[in-house]
Amino acid sequence: MEHYAEGMPSEFWSRISLLIDGWSLEKKISNNDANILREMAWKRDNRLREAYLSSGGMAERELIDSFLKMALTGTSSGLHIVHIAAEMAPVAKVGGLADVISGLGKALQKKGNLVEIILPKYDCMQHNQINNLKVLDVVVQSYFEGNMFANKIWTGTVEGLPVYFIEPQHPGKFFWRAQYYGEHDDFKRFSYFSRVALELLYQSGKKVGIIHCHDWQTAFVAPLYWDVYANLGFSSARICFTCHNFEYQGTAPAQDLAYCGLDVEHLDRPDRMRDNSHGRINVVKGAIVYSNIVTTVSPTYAQEVHSEGGRGLQDTLKMHSKKFVGILNGINTDTWNPSTDRFLKIQYSANDLYGKSANKAALRKQLKMSSANASQPLVGCITRLVPQKGVHLIRHAIYKTAELGGQFVLLGSSPVPNIQREFEGIADQFQNSSNIRLLLKYDDALSHMIFAASDMFIVPSMFEPCGLTQMIAMRYGSVPVVRRTGGLNDSVFDFDDETIPMELRNGFTFLKADEHGFDSALERAFNYYHRKPEVWKQLVQKDMNIDFSWDTSASQYEDIYQRAAARARAAT
């Protein structure tokens, strides 16, 4: 192992991997040589580093030759994992899916796996978040609606991970729409993308171990892989599918499956892709049936979707329960770190809580709230105002906090016009109050300040597949008050529940989605805050020290990947 060493950032090795992949796709090196060189880059072989760093002014062919001279055979203990997704933070972010792709990807890479991402090349993505973005000298042809279409392939690194961006040369201009989702032809756009992503992997000749697809937008990958590409000899990989929210399942008339080359007659059956409650086809159902591994984003949500939470897919999930598991998401602990957060007035840690009260004072000043009582509790809420998030309880929480003598700050807006209007009315009602502020927008910098300034943080969701804000709140020393559902039930444990070990109790919870249940939890939190300040301080410090990083989740994913890969090897 004398050739292998640490010392260069993952960004550097991702760039080397993309360089090798470019040569392979451009047919400048053989697939076999590319696989050997990829493995060397994956193992961070110092000889590749030295050759690359000394290549200044060298012609490309000379660099290729110097790489090929070092090609070694050997096997790696890590896995080659490719995520095919519609989002990735911070380059193309709509919701929590984007954070999962970058957070899980980085954690898996850190554990010694080769991780790559394939994304659409959206016109509206944050190009300034991509390093070394370049187009490859290769055109990948892929099938769609009876024709072959060309696709430009771009490469770059995002958060230190190698990323491929697919730019279709299709008259539909699928990803030139100035938005990620919400188009009339989303089903076509993402079935097209799923097909090209697999075509890219097939033409590259890579020996991929795991292809991980996410949500309905790339659920097409599972049936395409097994019904089309495995028949072409591309069968080394095993498919993992994660559904981040079963509310969104990607249904369409059966004939629309034919766009991307899937066999409608073969798939429009109750045991394959026909929806369980109407005659359309359901892409998420297809991914559940065709994938080797199916996951969702928390253990409790996995249980809930076996019943009404499955939104019609509960019977399919029960049938495939042996390959279905819930794994709690992590959070990006680099972005969400009160001791390094550049958005805060003063950075702080569990061992030095002065900064937390200083940030509370700064937010009060910024929002023109009363500072008369420094120890007056501040309740925070950062959310989209949609029915899933328990808007009736959020509304009630504003009035309840005022009644209990606290302060309340809400940050978030609603895509539902009547909900937005309702909260605008509440904001007007409290405009002369020095204790209530409703900021009906999204503001990233302000969200960091609210997490840091708040003493308590409410998440009264009707259902919550995972939820990240309760974890971020705890990292910033804001004690969560949440409803026991989905990932909230897996991450917040009631401080007064004597059936739970004391070291795990970290917040206040309620079960019934009504005002009485919420009041009980919030009143208990206020009582501890006011009457037992030392106990409260210890709770805040305990919450700040909980590890919500991606490390634990990545280990669980790595374990199920390895088992699927081992079964694949045994089958050959």
C-alpha positions as CSV (number, residue, x, y, z in Angstrom):
1,M,0.0,0.0,0.0
2,E,3.0,2.3,-0.2
3,H,1.6,4.1,-3.2
4,Y,-1.6,5.1,-1.5
5,A,-1.7,8.2,0.7
6,E,-3.9,11.0,1.9
7,G,-3.1,14.6,1.2
8,M,-5.2,15.9,-1.7
9,P,-8.8,17.0,-1.3
10,S,-11.7,14.9,-2.7
11,E,-12.3,17.8,-5.2
12,F,-8.9,16.9,-6.8
13,W,-9.6,13.2,-7.1
14,S,-13.1,13.9,-8.5
15,R,-11.4,16.0,-11.2
16,I,-9.0,13.1,-12.0
17,S,-12.0,10.6,-12.2
18,L,-13.8,13.0,-14.6
19,L,-10.7,13.3,-16.7
20,I,-10.4,9.5,-17.1
21,D,-14.1,9.2,-17.8
22,G,-13.9,11.9,-20.5
23,W,-11.0,10.0,-22.2
24,S,-13.0,6.8,-22.1
25,L,-16.2,8.3,-23.5
26,E,-14.1,10.1,-26.2
27,K,-12.6,6.7,-27.1
28,K,-9.0,7.9,-26.3
29,I,-8.5,4.9,-23.9
30,S,-10.1,1.5,-23.7
31,N,-12.9,0.7,-21.2
32,N,-10.6,-1.8,-19.5
33,D,-7.8,0.8,-19.0
34,A,-10.4,3.3,-17.9
35,N,-11.7,0.9,-15.2
36,I,-8.1,0.3,-13.9
37,L,-7.3,4.0,-13.8
38,R,-10.6,4.8,-12.1
39,E,-9.8,2.3,-9.4
40,M,-6.4,4.0,-8.9
41,A,-8.1,7.4,-8.6
42,W,-10.6,5.9,-6.3
43,K,-7.8,4.6,-4.1
44,R,-6.1,8.0,-4.4
45,D,-2.9,6.5,-5.9
46,N,-0.1,9.0,-5.4
47,R,1.4,8.1,-8.8
48,L,-1.6,9.6,-10.6
49,R,-1.3,12.7,-8.5
50,E,2.4,13.1,-9.3
51,A,1.8,12.5,-13.0
52,Y,-1.1,15.0,-13.1
53,L,0.7,17.7,-11.1
54,S,3.8,17.5,-13.3
55,S,1.8,17.6,-16.5
56,G,1.8,21.4,-17.0
57,G,2.4,22.2,-20.6
58,M,2.2,18.5,-21.6
59,A,0.1,17.5,-24.6
60,E,-3.0,15.5,-23.6
61,R,-1.7,12.4,-25.4
62,E,1.4,12.4,-23.3
63,L,-0.6,12.7,-20.1
64,I,-2.8,9.8,-21.2
65,D,0.3,7.7,-22.0
66,S,1.9,8.5,-18.6
67,F,-1.3,7.4,-16.9
68,L,-1.6,4.2,-18.9
69,K,2.0,3.2,-17.9
70,M,0.9,3.2,-14.3
71,A,-2.2,1.1,-14.8
72,L,-2.4,-1.6,-12.2
73,T,-4.8,-4.5,-11.7
74,G,-6.5,-5.1,-8.4
75,T,-9.8,-5.0,-6.7
76,S,-11.2,-2.3,-4.4
77,S,-13.0,-2.9,-1.1
78,G,-15.2,0.1,-1.8
79,L,-18.2,0.3,-4.1
80,H,-18.8,2.3,-7.3
81,I,-22.1,4.1,-6.6
82,V,-24.0,6.3,-9.1
83,H,-26.8,8.5,-8.0
84,I,-29.3,9.5,-10.7
85,A,-31.4,12.4,-9.4
86,A,-33.3,15.5,-10.4
87,E,-31.8,17.7,-7.7
88,M,-28.5,18.2,-5.8
89,A,-27.6,21.0,-3.3
90,P,-26.4,23.6,-3.8
91,V,-26.4,23.5,-7.6
92,A,-30.1,22.5,-8.3
93,K,-32.2,22.6,-5.1
94,V,-35.9,22.6,-4.6
95,G,-36.3,20.6,-1.4
96,G,-34.8,18.1,0.9
97,L,-33.9,15.7,-1.9
98,A,-31.1,18.0,-3.0
99,D,-29.5,17.9,0.4
100,V,-29.7,14.1,0.5
101,I,-27.8,13.7,-2.8
102,S,-24.9,15.9,-1.7
103,G,-24.9,14.9,2.0
104,L,-25.2,11.1,1.4
105,G,-22.8,11.3,-1.6
106,K,-20.1,13.1,0.4
107,A,-20.4,10.7,3.4
108,L,-20.2,7.6,1.1
109,Q,-17.2,9.1,-0.7
110,K,-15.5,9.8,2.7
111,K,-15.9,6.1,3.5
112,G,-13.8,5.1,0.5
113,N,-16.5,4.5,-2.1
114,L,-16.4,6.0,-5.6
115,V,-19.5,8.1,-5.8
116,E,-20.8,9.9,-9.0
117,I,-23.9,11.9,-9.6
118,I,-25.9,12.3,-12.9
119,L,-28.2,15.4,-13.1
120,P,-30.1,17.2,-15.9
121,K,-28.3,20.4,-17.1
122,Y,-31.0,22.9,-16.2
123,D,-30.7,26.4,-17.5
124,C,-31.6,27.7,-14.1
125,M,-29.1,25.8,-12.0
126,Q,-26.5,27.6,-9.9
127,H,-23.5,27.4,-12.4
128,N,-21.3,29.3,-9.9
129,Q,-21.5,26.3,-7.6
130,I,-19.8,24.0,-10.1
131,N,-16.0,23.7,-10.4
132,N,-14.3,22.9,-13.7
133,L,-17.5,22.7,-15.7
134,K,-16.7,21.6,-19.2
135,V,-18.4,19.8,-22.1
136,L,-17.0,16.5,-23.3
137,D,-16.0,15.9,-26.9
138,V,-18.6,13.2,-27.2
139,V,-22.3,13.0,-28.1
140,V,-24.4,10.3,-26.5
141,Q,-27.3,9.2,-28.7
142,S,-30.4,7.9,-26.9
143,Y,-33.8,6.6,-27.8
144,F,-37.0,8.6,-27.3
145,E,-40.4,8.4,-29.1
146,G,-39.1,6.2,-31.9
147,N,-36.1,8.4,-32.7
148,M,-32.5,8.7,-31.6
149,F,-31.5,12.1,-30.1
150,A,-28.1,13.5,-29.4
151,N,-27.1,14.7,-25.9
152,K,-24.2,16.8,-24.8
153,I,-22.4,15.6,-21.7
154,W,-20.9,18.1,-19.3
155,T,-18.7,17.3,-16.3
156,G,-17.8,19.2,-13.2
157,T,-17.4,18.8,-9.4
158,V,-20.0,19.9,-6.9
159,E,-19.1,19.8,-3.1
160,G,-16.1,17.7,-4.1
161,L,-18.2,15.1,-5.9
162,P,-17.9,14.2,-9.7
163,V,-21.1,15.2,-11.5
164,Y,-22.3,14.6,-15.0
165,F,-24.8,17.0,-16.5
166,I,-27.0,15.9,-19.4
167,E,-28.0,18.5,-22.0
168,P,-30.5,17.0,-24.4
169,Q,-30.4,18.2,-28.0
170,H,-34.1,17.6,-28.3
171,P,-36.6,20.1,-29.9
172,G,-38.6,20.0,-26.6
173,K,-35.8,21.9,-24.8
174,F,-36.6,19.7,-21.8
175,F,-34.3,21.5,-19.3
176,W,-34.5,25.0,-20.7
177,R,-37.6,26.0,-18.8
178,A,-36.3,28.4,-16.2
179,Q,-37.6,26.0,-13.5
180,Y,-36.9,22.5,-12.3
181,Y,-40.4,21.1,-12.0
182,G,-44.0,22.0,-12.6
183,E,-44.0,21.8,-16.4
184,H,-46.9,20.2,-18.3
185,D,-44.6,17.5,-19.7
186,D,-42.6,16.6,-16.6
187,F,-43.3,12.9,-17.2
188,K,-41.7,13.2,-20.6
189,R,-38.8,15.3,-19.4
190,F,-37.7,12.9,-16.7
191,S,-38.4,9.7,-18.5
192,Y,-36.1,11.1,-21.2
193,F,-33.4,12.0,-18.6
194,S,-33.6,8.6,-17.0
195,R,-33.0,6.9,-20.3
196,V,-30.0,9.1,-21.2
197,A,-28.5,8.6,-17.8
198,L,-28.5,4.8,-18.2
199,E,-27.3,5.2,-21.8
200,L,-24.3,7.2,-20.6
201,L,-23.4,4.5,-18.0
202,Y,-23.8,1.8,-20.6
203,Q,-21.6,3.5,-23.2
204,S,-18.9,4.4,-20.7
205,G,-18.3,0.7,-20.0
206,K,-18.1,1.3,-16.3
207,K,-18.5,-1.6,-13.8
208,V,-21.0,0.2,-11.6
209,G,-21.9,-1.6,-8.3
210,I,-25.0,0.4,-7.3
211,I,-27.3,2.7,-9.2
212,H,-29.3,4.8,-6.8
213,C,-32.4,6.6,-8.1
214,H,-34.6,9.0,-6.2
215,D,-38.3,9.8,-6.3
216,W,-40.6,9.5,-9.3
217,Q,-38.5,11.7,-11.5
218,T,-35.8,9.0,-11.8
219,A,-37.9,5.9,-10.8
220,F,-38.0,5.1,-14.6
221,V,-34.3,3.9,-14.1
222,A,-35.3,0.6,-12.4
223,P,-37.6,-0.9,-15.2
224,L,-35.3,0.6,-17.9
225,Y,-32.3,-1.0,-16.4
226,W,-33.7,-4.5,-16.0
227,D,-36.0,-4.6,-19.1
228,V,-33.7,-2.8,-21.6
229,Y,-30.1,-2.4,-20.5
230,A,-29.5,-5.8,-18.7
231,N,-30.5,-7.4,-22.0
232,L,-27.6,-5.5,-23.7
233,G,-25.1,-6.9,-21.2
234,F,-25.1,-4.0,-18.8
235,S,-26.0,-6.0,-15.7
236,S,-23.2,-5.5,-13.1
237,A,-25.2,-3.0,-11.0
238,R,-27.9,-3.4,-8.4
239,I,-30.7,-0.8,-8.2
240,C,-31.6,1.1,-5.1
241,F,-34.7,3.3,-5.1
242,T,-35.5,5.9,-2.5
243,C,-38.9,7.5,-2.2
244,H,-38.6,10.7,-0.2
245,N,-42.3,11.4,-0.1
246,F,-45.1,9.0,-1.1
247,E,-47.4,11.9,-1.9
248,Y,-45.7,12.2,-5.3
249,Q,-45.9,9.0,-7.4
250,G,-45.6,10.0,-11.1
251,T,-48.8,8.6,-12.7
252,A,-49.7,8.9,-16.4
253,P,-51.7,7.1,-19.1
254,A,-50.1,3.7,-19.8
255,Q,-49.1,4.6,-23.3
256,D,-46.8,7.3,-22.1
257,L,-44.3,4.7,-20.9
258,A,-43.5,3.9,-24.5
259,Y,-41.8,7.4,-24.9
260,C,-38.6,6.1,-23.3
261,G,-38.7,2.6,-24.9
262,L,-40.4,0.7,-22.2
263,D,-42.9,-2.1,-23.2
264,V,-46.4,-0.9,-22.3
265,E,-48.0,-4.3,-22.6
266,H,-45.3,-5.9,-20.5
267,L,-45.6,-3.3,-17.7
268,D,-49.3,-2.3,-17.6
269,R,-50.1,-5.1,-15.2
270,P,-51.2,-5.1,-11.6
271,D,-48.0,-6.9,-10.5
272,R,-45.8,-4.4,-12.3
273,M,-46.6,-0.7,-13.0
274,R,-50.4,-0.4,-13.1
275,D,-51.6,1.9,-10.3
276,N,-53.4,0.1,-7.6
277,S,-56.5,2.4,-7.6
278,H,-57.0,3.5,-11.2
279,G,-56.0,2.5,-14.8
280,R,-52.9,4.7,-15.1
281,I,-49.4,3.5,-14.7
282,N,-47.4,4.5,-11.6
283,V,-43.7,5.0,-11.9
284,V,-42.9,4.8,-8.1
285,K,-44.7,1.4,-8.1
286,G,-42.6,0.3,-11.0
287,A,-39.4,1.3,-9.0
288,I,-40.6,-0.6,-5.9
289,V,-41.3,-3.7,-8.1
290,Y,-38.1,-3.6,-10.2
291,S,-35.5,-2.3,-7.6
292,N,-33.2,-4.6,-5.6
293,I,-33.4,-2.2,-2.6
294,V,-36.2,0.2,-1.7
295,T,-35.7,2.8,1.0
296,T,-37.5,5.8,2.5
297,V,-36.2,8.5,4.7
298,S,-37.0,7.3,8.3
299,P,-38.0,4.1,10.1
300,T,-41.3,5.4,11.4
301,Y,-42.3,6.7,7.9
302,A,-41.5,3.3,6.5
303,Q,-44.0,1.8,9.0
304,E,-46.6,4.5,8.2
305,V,-46.5,3.9,4.4
306,H,-47.5,0.3,5.0
307,S,-50.9,1.7,5.8
308,E,-52.7,4.9,4.7
309,G,-49.4,6.8,4.5
310,G,-48.6,4.8,1.4
311,R,-51.1,6.7,-0.6
312,G,-52.4,3.6,-2.4
313,L,-49.0,1.8,-2.6
314,Q,-49.3,0.1,0.8
315,D,-50.2,-3.3,-0.7
316,T,-47.2,-3.1,-3.1
317,L,-44.9,-2.2,-0.2
318,K,-46.2,-5.1,1.9
319,M,-45.6,-7.5,-1.0
320,H,-42.0,-6.2,-1.3
321,S,-41.4,-5.6,2.4
322,K,-38.2,-7.8,2.6
323,K,-36.3,-5.3,0.4
324,F,-37.9,-2.1,2.0
325,V,-36.2,-0.2,4.8
326,G,-36.4,3.3,6.4
327,I,-33.1,5.1,7.0
328,L,-33.1,8.4,8.8
329,N,-31.5,11.3,6.8
330,G,-28.7,13.3,8.2
331,I,-28.0,17.0,7.9
332,N,-25.0,18.8,6.4
333,T,-23.0,19.5,9.6
334,D,-20.6,21.8,7.7
335,T,-23.5,24.2,6.6
336,W,-25.3,23.9,9.9
337,N,-22.6,24.5,12.6
338,P,-23.1,27.3,15.1
339,S,-19.4,27.4,15.9
340,T,-18.5,28.3,12.2
341,D,-21.8,29.8,10.8
342,R,-20.9,33.0,9.0
343,F,-24.6,34.1,9.1
344,L,-24.6,34.5,12.9
345,K,-23.8,37.6,14.8
346,I,-21.6,35.6,17.2
347,Q,-20.6,32.0,16.7
348,Y,-21.0,29.7,19.7
349,S,-20.9,26.1,20.9
350,A,-22.4,23.8,23.6
351,N,-19.6,24.7,25.9
352,D,-20.0,28.5,25.4
353,L,-23.7,29.5,25.1
354,Y,-23.1,33.2,25.5
355,G,-23.3,33.5,21.7
356,K,-26.8,32.0,21.6
357,S,-28.2,34.8,23.8
358,A,-26.2,37.4,21.8
359,N,-27.8,36.1,18.6
360,K,-31.3,36.2,20.2
361,A,-30.6,39.9,21.1
362,A,-29.4,40.6,17.6
363,L,-32.5,39.0,15.9
364,R,-34.8,40.9,18.3
365,K,-33.1,44.1,17.2
366,Q,-33.2,43.2,13.5
367,L,-36.9,42.4,13.6
368,K,-37.8,45.3,16.0
369,M,-39.0,43.0,18.7
370,S,-39.1,43.7,22.4
371,S,-35.8,43.3,24.3
372,A,-37.2,44.3,27.6
373,N,-36.9,40.8,29.1
374,A,-33.7,39.0,27.9
375,S,-35.0,35.7,29.3
376,Q,-38.4,35.9,27.5
377,P,-38.6,32.6,25.5
378,L,-38.5,32.9,21.7
379,V,-40.3,30.2,19.7
380,G,-39.2,29.7,16.1
381,C,-40.8,28.0,13.1
382,I,-39.3,27.8,9.6
383,T,-41.5,25.9,7.1
384,R,-43.5,25.9,3.9
385,L,-47.1,26.7,4.8
386,V,-48.8,23.7,3.3
387,P,-51.4,21.4,4.9
388,Q,-48.8,18.6,5.4
389,K,-46.9,21.0,7.9
390,G,-49.9,21.4,10.2
391,V,-50.8,25.0,9.3
392,H,-53.8,25.0,11.7
393,L,-51.4,24.1,14.5
394,I,-48.8,26.7,13.4
395,R,-51.6,29.3,13.4
396,H,-52.7,28.2,16.9
397,A,-49.0,28.2,18.1
398,I,-48.7,31.9,17.4
399,Y,-51.7,32.7,19.6
400,K,-50.7,30.2,22.3
401,T,-47.1,31.6,22.5
402,A,-48.5,35.1,22.9
403,E,-50.9,33.8,25.7
404,L,-48.0,32.2,27.5
405,G,-46.0,35.4,27.4
406,G,-43.4,34.3,24.8
407,Q,-42.2,35.6,21.5
408,F,-42.8,33.9,18.1
409,V,-41.0,34.2,14.8
410,L,-42.3,32.4,11.6
411,L,-40.3,32.3,8.4
412,G,-41.9,30.8,5.4
413,S,-44.5,31.2,2.6
414,S,-47.3,29.2,1.1
415,P,-47.9,28.2,-2.6
416,V,-51.6,27.9,-1.6
417,P,-53.2,31.3,-2.1
418,N,-55.9,31.1,0.6
419,I,-53.2,29.9,3.2
420,Q,-50.9,32.7,2.2
421,R,-53.7,35.2,2.5
422,E,-54.7,33.8,5.9
423,F,-51.2,34.3,7.3
424,E,-50.9,37.7,5.8
425,G,-54.0,38.6,7.8
426,I,-52.4,37.2,11.0
427,A,-49.3,39.2,10.2
428,D,-51.4,42.4,9.9
429,Q,-53.2,41.6,13.2
430,F,-49.8,41.5,15.0
431,Q,-48.1,44.3,13.2
432,N,-48.1,46.5,16.3
433,S,-47.0,43.7,18.6
434,S,-43.4,43.7,19.7
435,N,-43.5,39.9,20.4
436,I,-44.8,38.3,17.2
437,R,-43.2,38.4,13.7
438,L,-44.4,36.6,10.6
439,L,-42.0,36.8,7.7
440,L,-43.9,35.3,4.8
441,K,-40.9,34.5,2.5
442,Y,-37.8,32.3,2.4
443,D,-34.5,33.9,3.4
444,D,-31.5,31.6,3.9
445,A,-29.4,34.0,6.0
446,L,-32.4,34.7,8.3
447,S,-33.1,31.0,8.8
448,H,-29.7,30.6,10.3
449,M,-30.3,33.5,12.7
450,I,-33.7,32.1,13.8
451,F,-32.3,28.7,14.5
452,A,-29.6,30.4,16.6
453,A,-31.9,32.9,18.4
454,S,-34.8,30.6,19.2
455,D,-35.2,28.8,22.5
456,M,-37.8,26.4,21.1
457,F,-38.7,25.3,17.6
458,I,-42.0,23.9,16.5
459,V,-42.7,21.2,13.9
460,P,-46.4,20.2,14.2
461,S,-46.6,18.2,10.9
462,M,-49.5,16.0,9.9
463,F,-46.9,13.7,8.4
464,E,-43.2,14.2,7.9
465,P,-41.2,11.6,6.0
466,C,-38.0,12.7,7.7
467,G,-37.8,16.4,8.6
468,L,-34.5,18.3,8.8
469,T,-35.5,21.4,10.7
470,Q,-35.9,19.6,14.1
471,M,-32.3,18.3,13.7
472,I,-30.9,21.7,12.7
473,A,-32.7,23.3,15.6
474,M,-31.1,20.9,18.1
475,R,-27.7,21.5,16.6
476,Y,-28.3,25.3,17.3
477,G,-29.6,24.6,20.9
478,S,-33.3,25.2,20.1
479,V,-35.4,22.6,21.8
480,P,-37.9,20.9,19.4
481,V,-41.6,20.7,20.1
482,V,-42.9,18.2,17.5
483,R,-45.7,15.9,16.6
484,R,-44.8,12.2,16.8
485,T,-44.9,11.2,13.2
486,G,-42.4,10.0,10.6
487,G,-38.8,11.1,11.1
488,L,-39.8,13.4,13.9
489,N,-40.7,10.3,15.9
490,D,-37.2,8.9,15.1
491,S,-35.2,12.0,16.1
492,V,-37.2,13.7,19.0
493,F,-37.9,11.9,22.3
494,D,-40.1,13.4,25.0
495,F,-38.3,14.8,28.0
496,D,-41.0,13.6,30.4
497,D,-41.3,10.1,28.9
498,E,-39.9,7.7,31.6
499,T,-40.0,4.7,29.2
500,I,-37.2,6.3,27.2
501,P,-33.6,6.4,28.6
502,M,-32.8,9.9,30.0
503,E,-29.8,10.4,27.7
504,L,-32.1,10.1,24.6
505,R,-34.8,12.6,25.8
506,N,-34.2,15.7,23.8
507,G,-37.5,17.6,23.3
508,F,-41.3,17.7,23.7
509,T,-43.7,15.7,21.7
510,F,-47.4,15.2,21.2
511,L,-49.5,12.6,19.2
512,K,-53.0,13.9,18.5
513,A,-52.9,16.6,15.8
514,D,-55.1,19.0,17.7
515,E,-54.7,22.1,19.8
516,H,-55.0,20.3,23.1
517,G,-52.1,17.9,22.3
518,F,-49.9,20.8,21.0
519,D,-50.7,23.0,24.1
520,S,-49.6,20.2,26.5
521,A,-46.2,19.9,24.8
522,L,-45.6,23.7,24.5
523,E,-46.7,24.4,28.1
524,R,-44.3,21.7,29.4
525,A,-41.5,23.3,27.5
526,F,-42.3,26.7,28.9
527,N,-42.5,25.3,32.4
528,Y,-39.0,23.8,32.2
529,Y,-37.6,27.0,30.6
530,H,-39.0,29.3,33.3
531,R,-38.9,27.1,36.4
532,K,-35.8,24.9,35.9
533,P,-33.3,27.0,34.0
534,E,-30.3,24.7,34.9
535,V,-32.2,21.6,33.7
536,W,-33.1,23.6,30.5
537,K,-29.5,24.6,30.0
538,Q,-28.4,20.9,30.3
539,L,-31.1,19.9,27.7
540,V,-29.8,22.6,25.3
541,Q,-26.2,21.4,25.6
542,K,-27.3,17.8,25.2
543,D,-29.2,18.6,22.0
544,M,-26.2,20.5,20.6
545,N,-24.0,17.5,21.1
546,I,-26.2,15.0,19.3
547,D,-24.6,13.6,16.1
548,F,-27.0,14.3,13.2
549,S,-24.3,14.0,10.5
550,W,-24.7,11.8,7.5
551,D,-22.1,9.3,8.9
552,T,-24.6,7.0,10.6
553,S,-27.0,7.0,7.6
554,A,-24.2,6.4,5.1
555,S,-23.0,3.4,7.1
556,Q,-26.5,1.9,6.9
557,Y,-26.7,2.6,3.2
558,E,-23.2,1.1,2.7
559,D,-24.4,-2.0,4.5
560,I,-27.4,-2.6,2.3
561,Y,-25.5,-1.7,-0.8
562,Q,-22.8,-4.3,0.1
563,R,-25.3,-7.0,0.7
564,A,-27.0,-6.4,-2.6
565,A,-23.6,-6.3,-4.4
566,A,-22.6,-9.6,-2.7
567,R,-25.9,-11.2,-3.9
568,A,-25.1,-10.0,-7.4
569,R,-21.6,-11.5,-7.3
570,A,-23.1,-14.8,-6.0
571,A,-25.5,-14.8,-8.9
572,T,-22.8,-14.6,-11.6
